[in-house]
Amino acid sequence: MKKLVLIMQLFIFGFSSVLVAQQGTQGVYLTADDFKSNKISYANNQSNEKYKLHLNEFFNAPTIKIIKGDKIIKLKKDSIYGYHDKNNQSIRFYNKEEYTIINSSDNILMYIKSSVEGDLKNRHLVTKYYFSTDANSPIYPLTKHNLRTSYYNNASFLKLMDVYFYNDNDLITYDYQSKSYNLNRIYTNSKIESNK
């Protein structure tokens, strides 16, 4: 009997932990400035009111729907910046696509986008990396060529990029000591160099 009680307690504790973990702050970034200042609109306020963020991804619908209590709010994806999900991730809408932001506080914003590719027997998940020069800028594939085009007027950054990154795959390396992507660390160093 004690074993059954212990198992029930573990189950209840585990279930409640899952519920707490799933209750992150969800909501919408109306503008790039809202994203930069971490201002979330139409957020779930962690109360007991009903809350659901429907992204309408299956049919690639142009709107999202937010159910907050008794209210239903519909917003066009192309009129808002993006959203913050319950897993504490920020996602940006750009050209009718969703890009997950992986470094929201850095100068060069980096994004990932995953998709399933291949034929029926050879399906596999492919993750591609992107960047923008700031929260308002267009999103481009993360390549040395695109970085050179975007930062053509920052000679110090381009020189450091050639020293530290041999190919495009190197651009996504992470520096655990400085807790940032090497690309942004090098960009910050280039700004310091140019200000000397």
Secondary structure, DSSP 8 states (H G I E B T S, - for coil): -HHHHHHHHHHHHHHHHHHHHT----EEE-SHHHHHTT--BS---SSSS-EEEE--TTTT-SEEEEEETTEEEEEEGGGS-EEE-TTS-EEEEETTEEEEES-TTSSSEEEEEEEEES-GGG-EEEEEEEEESSTTS--EE--HHHHHHHTTT-HHHHHHHHHH-SSGGGGG-EETTTTEEHHHHHHHHHHHHHH-
